[in-house]
Amino acid sequence: MMKILILGALSTASLYFAQNYPVSAIPENLKKNADVVVRKDFTTIHINKIDEIRYQYSTVTTVLNKDGDSKAHIYIPYQKGDNISDVKVTIYDASGKKVKSFSKSDFGDFANNTQGVFYSDSRILALSYTSAYYPYTIDFSYQKTDENTIFIPDFAPFSSPNTSLEEAQFKIINTSGIDLRTKTYPSKYNYTSVSTADNGTEKTFSYKNVPAIEDVQMLPQPEKILPKVSFALAKFNLEGKQGTLNNWTDFGTWYYTNLVEPVSASTPAIKAEVAALRLEGSTEDKVKKLYQYMQSKTRYIFVGLGIGGWLPMFPDEVQKKGYGDCKGLTNYMKTLLNEAGIPSHYCVINSSSSQVSFDPDFPSMGGNHAILMVPTEKGNIWLENTSQQIAFNHLGYSTTDRNVLAITKKGIELINTPTYTAEQNREKQILKINLAEDNSINGEIQFAYTGSQYDNNLPYTYLSPKERIEAMKKRFDVLNFEKVEMKDFVNDKDNAVVKFNMDFKANNYSKATGENLIFRAVPIFTNNYYKSDENRELPFEIGQSFEDEYEIDFVIPKNYKIEEVPQNVTVSSEFGTYKLTVLKNGESLKVTRFIKINKGIFPKEKYNDYVSFRKKTLNGDNSKILLTKI
């Protein structure tokens, strides 16, 4: 009997230990709002010497539903020369039972070329796996050895909403003798915190039980909510180029010497190009002519070759081939300016919809984009060199309101890019509308956009007339269009203004009530839905300030008179201002609508105040006007 009991106990134990990461073991608070749960995310980094760093990655991710598939892709990005080893993948079902396993030989090896990438040193090992059931768990591990020690990734719990974390550990074992600098950036909202252990050459950082960030309306980017730890070696290697990273001056000198100056040589052909333009006038006039010339003969294609993808193409290559990426086009533009005797600074920036700046107190390699800055007595001129259509001295919303690393012979200078005010991010509409007895309206609208609203409308420059019509119908779907035509489209590249007109007819705008007609005061308005949230857990963000002004002239049908108009409306709050005025003038009616919205990150306690403010603006837009038949 004892043998039977022991055998039974051993069998039960074997069954238990054969199960790995059952979904039932996930704490309930980590399932809330989660599409995936990161059960384990362990990274160990061995810094062996200035040109050798070894990474050991081990992650276990449970995918709870179909929406989580995109967050559990199995891939290994790498550069030529990296050594990838010990690749293991095991798939488990919901109970923790092993379903399938894979090794490195099951991975495909591809060029890591996304859309718009012409050629690059970047590659990717990827495993295609699709599960027929949910939930399932992926246990994924590998090692990678890299000679480039300039990049050590930040340590944050996760990077996207609807992801939760059981445990993450980031261990750095530094036997290189090189000083490793670290800096912890706590969560501004106390979302979670990092634990730290320091044992001389071994530093360990960890997070535990971090709930998912719910993907709610107006959510700031996770990087603005979560903590992180950043790292930088005092001495580093990049493709055989070694340098020091103790301060921005030393690093900037290395950057200029190794990544800017080697590709700055001009050629007789480039000299002739500049001479042929016969530049005259002020510095601004000369820069504008050179910039718009460069735009007219180049196009953007990503090129990720040369010193880890950070070395720009030579200017003569861009000049001959007519293409380049942000680095190559910026370097070419810099060379054109040099030939004209105009100094400029090659600048590295974090380009994204979320404003991310470099830390003045923590020098490190970073950024994902290059632009050019031309200092003048009247102020800095900023040049975005990857677009053939963007206006002169205009930066888009993905590069404004943050700092850049301006690379000079003397080092790096951190310089702020422009911040556009609400008045600069402006929309102006002038509407002339005829009301008809059959409830339809027809007329013409004049549109003009500046600042970030210029950026939003710039994509129309790439569309055909037919595509523009479809875009209009989709964009202004609050109107039931019978016909619509965009015409007189202008991209004013000197002043950063997009203008166009729209002729249209829309049905069912007004509503008949007996012999009366009733219609809303503002034909085109946002139809966003704003809902109060008593359980809001995180702050909310208004990403851009802006200002809209509409002038609407209604012509009423014959045999009708204006019976009732809404009272004028003024709503003011810390989030912005709204005004609606209605003026009768015989058979015509003029409505003026103005709204100004202030950008910022606001505490969760004020979210319902913001919703209340926007509901009042919507109520103003939906104010009704009554016509009676004479």
C-alpha positions in Angstrom: 0.0 0.0 0.0 2.9 2.4 0.9 4.5 1.8 -2.5 1.2 2.6 -4.2 0.8 5.8 -2.3 4.4 6.8 -3.1 4.0 6.0 -6.8 0.7 7.9 -6.8 2.4 10.9 -5.1 5.3 10.8 -7.6 2.9 10.6 -10.5 1.0 13.6 -9.2 4.2 15.5 -8.7 5.4 14.6 -12.2 2.2 15.8 -13.7 2.4 19.1 -11.7 6.0 19.8 -12.7 5.3 18.9 -16.3 2.9 21.8 -16.5 4.4 25.2 -17.1 2.8 28.6 -16.6 -0.9 27.6 -16.4 -3.2 30.5 -17.0 -4.9 29.7 -13.7 -1.8 30.9 -11.9 -2.1 34.4 -13.2 -3.3 36.8 -10.5 -6.8 38.2 -11.3 -5.6 41.9 -11.1 -3.1 41.2 -13.9 -5.9 39.8 -16.2 -7.9 43.0 -15.9 -7.6 45.1 -19.1 -4.9 42.8 -20.4 -4.6 41.2 -23.9 -1.3 39.6 -22.9 0.4 38.9 -19.6 4.2 38.9 -19.5 4.8 36.1 -17.0 8.6 36.5 -17.0 10.9 38.9 -18.7 14.5 38.3 -17.7 17.4 40.0 -19.4 21.1 39.4 -18.4 23.8 41.6 -20.0 27.4 40.7 -19.7 29.7 43.6 -20.5 33.0 41.8 -21.2 35.0 44.5 -22.8 34.7 47.8 -24.8 33.7 45.9 -27.9 31.9 42.8 -26.6 28.5 42.7 -24.9 26.4 39.5 -24.5 22.7 39.5 -24.0 20.7 36.6 -22.6 16.9 37.1 -23.1 14.2 34.9 -21.6 10.5 35.9 -21.9 7.3 34.0 -21.2 4.2 35.6 -22.5 0.6 34.4 -22.2 -1.7 35.6 -24.9 -5.2 35.9 -23.5 -7.1 36.8 -26.7 -6.8 37.5 -30.4 -5.9 41.1 -29.8 -2.8 40.0 -28.0 -1.3 38.1 -31.0 0.4 41.3 -32.3 2.2 41.8 -29.0 3.7 38.3 -28.9 5.5 38.1 -32.2 8.6 35.8 -32.1 11.5 37.6 -33.7 15.2 38.5 -33.1 16.5 41.8 -34.7 20.2 41.8 -35.3 23.0 43.4 -37.3 25.5 41.6 -39.5 28.3 40.4 -37.3 26.1 39.7 -34.3 26.1 36.1 -33.0 22.7 34.5 -32.2 22.7 31.3 -30.2 20.6 29.1 -27.9 17.4 30.0 -29.5 14.5 28.1 -27.9 10.7 28.5 -28.3 8.1 26.4 -26.5 4.3 26.8 -26.8 2.0 25.8 -23.9 -1.8 25.6 -23.8 -4.0 27.2 -21.1 -3.3 24.4 -18.6 0.5 24.7 -19.1 0.8 21.6 -21.2 3.5 21.7 -23.9 2.0 22.0 -27.4 5.1 22.5 -29.6 8.7 23.5 -29.5 11.0 25.3 -32.0 14.7 26.0 -32.5 16.8 28.5 -34.5 16.5 26.3 -37.6 12.7 26.9 -37.7 13.2 30.7 -38.0 13.3 32.6 -41.3 16.1 35.1 -41.8 15.0 38.3 -43.5 16.2 41.7 -44.3 14.6 44.0 -41.7 13.3 46.4 -44.4 10.0 48.0 -43.6 8.1 50.0 -46.2 10.3 52.7 -47.6 13.6 51.0 -46.7 15.9 50.6 -49.7 18.7 48.7 -48.2 20.0 48.1 -44.7 22.4 46.1 -42.5 19.6 45.3 -40.2 18.2 41.8 -40.3 15.6 39.8 -38.4 15.1 36.2 -37.5 11.4 35.5 -37.3 9.2 32.5 -36.5 5.7 32.4 -37.9 3.3 30.9 -35.4 -0.5 31.1 -35.2 -2.5 29.5 -32.5 -5.9 28.0 -33.1 -7.0 28.6 -29.5 -6.7 31.1 -26.6 -5.2 31.5 -24.2 -1.7 30.2 -25.0 1.8 30.8 -23.7 5.1 31.4 -25.5 8.4 30.6 -23.7 11.1 32.3 -25.8 14.8 32.6 -25.1 18.1 33.3 -26.9 21.6 34.8 -26.6 23.1 37.5 -28.7 26.7 38.8 -28.7 27.3 42.3 -30.1 30.5 44.3 -30.7 28.6 47.6 -30.4 28.4 48.7 -26.8 27.1 52.2 -27.3 23.5 51.0 -27.1 22.1 49.5 -23.9 18.3 49.3 -23.9 16.2 51.1 -21.3 14.4 48.9 -18.8 10.7 49.6 -18.5 7.9 47.2 -17.6 6.3 47.2 -21.0 5.8 49.5 -24.0 2.1 49.2 -24.9 -1.4 49.4 -23.2 -3.4 46.2 -22.4 -0.1 44.5 -21.3 0.5 43.4 -17.7 3.6 42.0 -16.1 4.2 39.4 -13.4 8.0 39.7 -13.1 10.8 41.4 -15.0 14.5 41.4 -14.1 17.3 43.3 -15.8 20.7 42.2 -14.7 24.0 43.8 -15.8 27.3 42.0 -15.1 30.1 44.4 -15.9 33.6 42.9 -15.9 35.0 45.3 -18.5 36.4 47.7 -16.0 34.5 50.5 -17.8 32.3 52.7 -15.6 28.6 52.1 -16.2 26.2 55.0 -15.6 22.6 54.4 -14.7 19.6 56.7 -14.1 16.2 55.8 -12.8 13.2 57.8 -13.9 10.3 57.2 -11.5 6.7 57.1 -12.6 5.2 60.6 -12.3 1.9 58.9 -11.4 3.2 56.3 -9.0 2.0 53.6 -11.4 4.8 51.2 -10.3 8.4 51.4 -9.2 11.7 49.6 -9.9 13.7 47.7 -7.2 17.5 47.9 -7.4 20.3 45.8 -6.1 23.9 46.8 -6.5 26.7 44.3 -5.9 29.8 46.0 -7.4 30.1 44.6 -10.9 26.6 43.2 -10.8 23.5 45.5 -10.9 20.0 44.1 -10.8 16.7 46.0 -11.5 13.3 44.4 -11.3 9.5 45.1 -11.5 6.8 42.8 -10.1 3.0 42.6 -10.5 2.5 45.6 -12.8 -1.2 45.8 -13.9 -2.1 46.6 -17.5 -2.7 50.2 -18.7 -6.2 50.4 -20.0 -6.3 51.8 -23.5 -8.8 54.6 -22.7 -9.5 57.8 -24.5 -6.8 60.5 -24.5 -4.3 58.2 -22.8 -0.7 59.5 -22.7 1.9 57.3 -24.2 3.0 54.5 -21.7 6.5 56.0 -21.6 5.0 59.1 -20.0 3.3 57.0 -17.3 5.7 54.2 -16.5 9.1 54.3 -14.8 12.3 53.4 -16.6 16.0 52.9 -16.0 18.6 54.2 -18.6 22.2 53.0 -19.0 25.4 54.2 -20.7 29.0 53.1 -20.7 31.6 55.7 -20.1 33.6 54.2 -23.0 32.0 52.5 -26.0 32.4 50.9 -29.4 30.4 51.4 -32.6 31.5 49.4 -35.6 35.2 49.7 -34.5 34.9 53.4 -33.6 35.6 53.9 -29.9 34.8 56.9 -27.8 33.9 58.3 -24.4 30.4 59.1 -23.1 31.0 61.0 -19.9 29.4 64.3 -21.1 27.7 65.7 -24.1 30.8 67.6 -25.2 33.0 64.5 -25.4 30.3 62.5 -27.1 29.5 65.4 -29.6 33.2 65.6 -30.6 33.3 61.9 -31.2 30.0 62.1 -33.2 31.2 64.9 -35.3 34.6 63.3 -36.0 33.2 59.9 -36.8 29.7 60.4 -38.2 29.5 63.9 -39.7 32.9 65.1 -40.8 33.9 61.9 -42.8 30.9 62.4 -45.1 31.0 66.2 -45.4 33.2 66.5 -48.5 31.8 68.4 -51.4 32.5 67.8 -55.1 32.9 70.0 -58.3 29.4 68.9 -59.3 27.9 70.1 -56.0 29.8 73.4 -56.3 28.4 73.9 -59.8 24.9 73.1 -58.5 25.1 75.9 -56.0 26.7 78.4 -58.4 24.0 77.8 -61.0 21.3 78.9 -58.5 22.8 82.4 -58.4 21.8 82.9 -54.8 20.8 86.5 -53.8 19.2 88.3 -50.9 19.2 87.6 -47.2 20.5 84.4 -45.5 16.9 83.3 -45.2 16.3 83.9 -49.0 19.4 81.9 -49.9 18.5 79.0 -47.5 14.9 78.9 -48.8 16.1 78.7 -52.5 18.6 76.0 -51.7 16.1 74.0 -49.6 13.3 74.1 -52.2 15.9 73.1 -54.9 16.9 70.1 -52.8 13.3 69.1 -52.3 12.7 69.3 -56.1 15.4 66.8 -57.0 15.4 64.3 -54.1 13.1 61.7 -52.5 13.2 59.8 -49.2 14.4 56.2 -49.1 15.8 54.7 -45.9 19.4 53.5 -46.1 20.7 51.7 -43.0 24.3 51.1 -43.9 27.6 52.5 -42.5 28.7 52.4 -38.9 25.6 50.7 -37.5 23.3 52.6 -39.8 24.2 56.0 -38.2 26.7 57.2 -40.9 25.0 59.4 -43.6 25.4 58.7 -47.3 28.0 60.8 -49.0 26.5 64.0 -50.5 27.7 63.2 -54.0 25.8 59.9 -53.8 22.6 61.7 -53.0 23.4 64.3 -55.6 23.8 61.6 -58.3 21.1 59.2 -57.3 18.4 61.7 -56.2 17.5 59.8 -53.0 18.5 59.3 -49.4 17.2 58.8 -45.9 17.0 61.5 -43.2 20.7 61.3 -42.5 21.8 61.4 -46.2 19.3 64.2 -47.2 20.2 66.3 -44.2 23.9 65.8 -44.9 23.4 66.7 -48.6 21.5 69.9 -47.6 24.2 70.8 -45.1 26.8 70.4 -47.9 24.8 72.7 -50.2 24.7 75.3 -47.5 28.4 75.0 -46.9 29.1 75.7 -50.5 27.0 78.9 -50.2 29.0 79.9 -47.1 26.1 79.3 -44.7 26.9 77.3 -41.6 24.4 74.8 -40.3 24.1 72.0 -37.6 23.3 68.4 -38.2 20.7 67.5 -35.5 19.6 64.2 -34.1 16.0 64.1 -32.7 13.4 61.7 -31.2 10.7 61.9 -33.8 7.3 60.6 -32.5 3.8 61.8 -31.8 4.8 61.9 -28.1 7.3 64.7 -27.2 10.5 62.9 -26.1 13.6 65.0 -25.2 17.1 64.1 -24.4 18.1 64.4 -20.8 20.7 67.2 -20.4 22.1 65.4 -17.3 22.4 61.9 -18.8 24.4 61.8 -22.0 23.6 58.7 -24.1 23.2 57.6 -27.7 19.7 57.9 -29.0 17.3 59.5 -31.4 15.7 58.1 -34.6 15.7 61.0 -37.0 18.0 63.8 -38.4 17.0 67.3 -39.3 19.1 70.5 -40.0 19.2 73.8 -38.1 20.6 77.0 -39.6 21.4 79.7 -37.0 20.8 83.2 -38.2 20.6 86.7 -36.6 16.8 86.5 -36.8 16.6 83.1 -35.2 17.0 79.5 -36.0 15.8 78.0 -39.3 14.7 74.4 -39.1 14.7 72.1 -42.1 12.9 68.8 -42.4 14.7 67.2 -45.4 12.7 64.0 -46.0 9.6 65.6 -47.5 9.2 67.0 -51.0 6.0 68.8 -50.0 6.6 70.3 -46.5 7.0 74.0 -46.2 10.3 75.9 -45.7 11.3 76.4 -42.0 8.4 74.3 -40.8 8.7 71.2 -38.5 5.8 68.8 -38.2 4.1 67.8 -34.9 6.4 64.8 -34.6 9.5 67.0 -34.2 8.2 70.2 -32.5 8.3 70.9 -28.7 11.4 68.9 -27.8 15.1 69.2 -27.9 17.7 68.0 -30.4 21.4 67.0 -30.3 23.0 69.7 -32.5 26.3 68.1 -33.5 29.2 70.6 -33.8 33.0 70.5 -33.8 33.0 71.6 -30.2 30.6 68.9 -29.1 26.8 68.5 -28.7 24.5 71.4 -27.9 21.0 70.7 -26.8 18.6 73.0 -28.6 14.8 73.2 -28.4 12.7 73.0 -31.5 9.8 75.4 -31.9 6.6 75.0 -30.0 3.5 76.1 -31.9 0.8 78.0 -30.1 -2.9 77.4 -30.5 -3.0 80.5 -32.7 -0.4 79.0 -35.0 -2.2 75.6 -35.2 -5.2 77.1 -36.9 -8.1 76.2 -39.1 -10.2 78.8 -40.9 -13.4 77.9 -42.6 -15.6 80.3 -44.6 -18.9 78.7 -45.6 -21.6 80.0 -47.9 -24.6 77.7 -47.7 -27.9 77.7 -49.5 -30.8 76.1 -47.7 -33.4 74.4 -49.9 -37.0 73.4 -49.1 -36.3 69.8 -49.8 -34.0 69.7 -46.7 -30.8 69.7 -48.7 -28.0 72.3 -48.7 -25.5 73.3 -51.2 -22.6 75.7 -51.3 -18.9 76.4 -51.1 -16.4 76.1 -48.3 -13.0 77.8 -48.2 -10.5 76.0 -45.9 -7.1 77.2 -44.7 -4.7 75.4 -42.3 -1.5 76.4 -40.5 0.9 74.8 -37.9 0.1 71.2 -36.9 -3.2 71.5 -38.8 -1.1 72.2 -41.9 0.6 68.9 -41.2 -2.7 67.1 -40.9 -3.8 68.3 -44.4 -0.4 67.9 -46.2 -1.2 64.3 -47.2 -3.8 65.6 -49.7 -0.9 66.7 -51.8 -0.2 63.0 -52.6 -3.7 62.1 -53.6 -5.4 62.1 -57.0 -8.6 64.2 -57.5 -10.7 61.1 -57.1 -9.0 60.1 -53.9 -9.4 63.6 -52.6 -13.2 63.4 -53.1 -13.3 60.1 -51.2 -11.2 61.6 -48.4 -13.6 64.6 -48.2 -16.6 62.3 -47.9 -15.0 60.3 -45.1 -13.6 63.3 -43.2 -16.9 65.3 -43.2 -19.2 62.4 -42.8 -21.5 64.5 -40.6 -22.9 65.6 -43.9 -24.9 63.3 -46.2 -23.1 64.3 -49.4 -24.9 63.9 -52.8 -21.9 65.4 -54.5 -18.6 66.9 -53.4 -15.6 68.4 -55.2 -12.3 69.6 -53.8 -10.8 72.3 -56.0 -8.1 75.0 -56.0 -5.8 73.0 -53.7 -2.7 75.0 -52.7 0.3 73.9 -50.6 1.9 77.3 -49.9 5.5 76.1 -49.1 6.7 79.6 -48.4 4.3 80.2 -45.6 3.3 76.7 -44.4 -0.4 77.1 -45.3 -2.7 74.5 -47.0 -5.7 76.0 -48.7 -8.5 74.5 -50.8 -12.2 75.0 -51.6 -15.0 72.5 -51.6 -18.2 72.6 -53.6 -20.9 70.3 -52.4 -24.5 69.3 -52.1 -25.8 67.4 -49.0 -29.2 65.9 -48.4 -31.3 65.7 -45.2 -29.5 68.6 -43.5 -32.7 70.3 -42.3 -35.8 68.6 -40.9 -39.3 69.5 -41.8 -41.8 70.0 -38.9 -45.1 70.8 -40.6 -44.3 73.8 -42.8 -41.3 74.7 -40.7 -37.6 73.9 -41.2 -35.2 73.2 -38.4 -31.4 72.8 -38.8 -28.2 73.0 -36.7 -26.2 76.1 -36.6 -22.8 74.5 -37.5 -22.7 72.3 -40.6 -19.3 70.8 -40.0 -18.2 69.9 -36.5 -16.5 67.0 -34.7 -18.8 64.1 -34.0 -16.5 62.7 -31.3 -18.3 60.9 -28.5 -17.3 62.1 -25.0 -18.3 59.9 -22.0 -17.8 60.5 -18.4 -15.6 58.1 -16.5 -16.0 58.0 -12.7 -13.3 55.3 -12.4 -10.6 56.9 -14.5 -7.3 55.6 -13.2 -4.8 57.6 -15.2 -4.3 61.2 -16.4 -5.4 62.3 -19.9 -3.5 64.2 -22.5 -4.4 66.9 -25.1 -1.6 66.4 -27.5 -1.8 69.7 -29.5 -3.1 73.1 -28.9 -5.2 74.4 -31.7 -7.7 77.1 -32.8 -10.6 76.9 -35.2 -12.7 79.7 -36.6 -15.7 79.3 -38.8 -17.7 82.0 -40.6 -21.0 80.5 -41.9 -23.4 82.5 -44.1 -26.8 80.8 -44.6 -29.1 81.9 -47.3 -32.7 80.8 -46.5 -35.2 79.7 -49.1 -37.8 82.1 -50.5 -41.1 82.2 -48.7 -39.4 81.5 -45.4 -38.5 83.7 -42.5 -36.1 83.2 -39.6 -38.3 82.5 -36.6 -35.9 81.4 -33.8 -32.2 81.4 -33.4 -30.1 80.2 -30.5 -28.6 82.5 -27.9 -25.0 83.3 -28.2 -22.8 80.9 -26.3 -19.5 81.4 -24.5 -17.8 78.6 -22.6 -14.4 79.0 -20.9 -12.3 76.6 -18.9 -8.6 75.6 -18.3 -9.0 73.3 -21.4 -9.9 76.1 -23.8 -12.6 78.6 -25.0 -15.7 78.2 -27.2 -17.8 81.0 -28.6 -20.9 80.8 -30.9 -22.6 83.9 -32.2 -25.7 84.1 -34.4 -26.7 87.3 -36.3 -29.9 87.7 -38.4 -29.7 89.9 -41.5 -32.9 89.9 -43.6 -33.0 86.6 -45.6 -29.5 85.7 -44.5 -28.0 84.4 -41.3 -24.4 84.6 -40.1 -23.0 82.2 -37.6 -19.5 82.5 -36.2 -17.9 79.6 -34.3 -14.6 79.9 -32.5 -12.9 77.2 -30.4 -9.4 77.2 -28.8 -8.0 74.1 -27.1 -5.0 74.1 -24.8 -2.5 71.2 -24.8 -1.3 69.5 -21.7 -1.4 66.4 -19.4 -4.2 66.8 -16.9 -4.9 64.8 -13.7 -7.5 62.0 -13.8 -9.7 64.0 -11.4 -10.3 66.6 -14.1 -11.3 64.2 -16.9 -15.0 64.6 -16.3 -14.6 68.4 -16.2 -13.0 68.1 -19.7 -15.9 65.9 -20.9 -18.4 68.5 -19.5 -16.5 71.2 -21.4 -16.6 69.3 -24.7 -20.2 68.4 -24.3 -21.0 72.1 -24.0 -19.1 72.8 -27.2 -21.0 70.0 -29.0 -24.3 71.4 -27.7 -23.3 74.8 -29.1 -22.5 73.2 -32.5 -25.9 71.4 -32.4 -27.9 74.6 -31.6 -31.0 74.7 -33.7 -32.4 77.4 -36.0 -36.0 77.5 -36.9 -37.5 78.8 -40.1 -41.2 79.3 -40.7 -43.0 79.5 -44.0 -44.4 82.9 -44.8 
